[in-house]
Amino acid sequence: MSSKSGIGKLFSFISDVRSEIDKVTWPSRKEVVITTVIVFIIALLASLFFALVDTAWYKIIHTIIGK
């Protein structure tokens, strides 16, 4: 059985978490803005692509079915 109490384990855990957070390399504001813009552009292009494909399939299916 461990010699640390529950409170001791909690403080040890919090200390370990703070130590690991200090090792993280955070992106700059410029990097965050650029990647956010890229994500929005890709999402827009993907939505346009799927809208076109959906419209094409709709027209093909309705031409075949005849409704």
Backbone torsions as a table, in degrees:
resi	resn	phi	psi	omega
1	MET	NA	147.4	-177.4
2	SER	-72.9	147.6	-179.9
3	SER	-85.3	-13.1	-179.4
4	LYS	-82.4	143.5	174.9
5	SER	-81.3	174.5	179.5
6	GLY	-60.8	-41.2	179.5
7	ILE	-67.2	-40.4	178.6
8	GLY	-62.3	-40.7	177.7
9	LYS	-64.5	-39.4	180.0
10	LEU	-63.6	-47.0	179.2
11	PHE	-64.5	-37.2	177.8
12	SER	-64.6	-42.4	178.8
13	PHE	-62.1	-47.1	-179.5
14	ILE	-61.9	-40.4	177.5
15	SER	-63.0	-42.2	178.2
16	ASP	-64.1	-40.6	179.3
17	VAL	-63.4	-45.6	179.2
18	ARG	-61.8	-38.6	179.0
19	SER	-63.5	-42.0	-179.9
20	GLU	-70.7	-37.2	179.1
21	ILE	-63.4	-34.7	178.0
22	ASP	-65.5	-22.0	-179.2
23	LYS	-85.4	-12.6	-176.6
24	VAL	-70.7	137.3	173.9
25	THR	-96.7	108.2	-176.8
26	TRP	-85.7	142.4	178.3
27	PRO	-71.1	154.3	177.3
28	SER	-75.7	166.7	179.0
29	ARG	-60.8	-39.3	-180.0
30	LYS	-62.5	-43.5	178.7
31	GLU	-62.9	-40.3	179.3
32	VAL	-64.5	-44.1	-179.7
33	VAL	-63.3	-45.7	-178.7
34	ILE	-62.4	-47.2	-178.6
35	THR	-67.7	-32.8	176.6
36	THR	-65.4	-43.6	177.9
37	VAL	-62.5	-42.2	178.9
38	ILE	-61.3	-43.1	179.2
39	VAL	-61.7	-44.0	179.1
40	PHE	-63.8	-41.0	179.3
41	ILE	-64.2	-45.8	179.6
42	ILE	-63.8	-40.4	177.6
43	ALA	-63.1	-40.6	177.7
44	LEU	-63.9	-46.2	179.0
45	LEU	-63.3	-41.0	179.0
46	ALA	-64.8	-41.8	179.6
47	SER	-65.8	-38.2	176.6
48	LEU	-65.8	-42.4	178.4
49	PHE	-59.3	-49.8	-177.9
50	PHE	-67.8	-31.8	175.8
51	ALA	-65.6	-41.4	178.1
52	LEU	-65.9	-44.3	179.1
53	VAL	-63.1	-42.8	179.5
54	ASP	-62.3	-43.1	178.8
55	THR	-64.2	-41.8	178.7
56	ALA	-62.5	-47.1	179.3
57	TRP	-63.5	-38.1	178.0
58	TYR	-59.0	-47.1	-179.1
59	LYS	-67.4	-39.9	179.2
60	ILE	-63.0	-48.5	-178.2
61	ILE	-64.1	-42.5	-179.3
62	HIS	-70.9	-27.0	174.2
63	THR	-70.0	-41.0	179.6
64	ILE	-68.6	-45.3	-178.2
65	ILE	-73.8	-34.5	177.5
66	GLY	87.1	24.4	178.9
67	LYS	-101.5	NA	NA
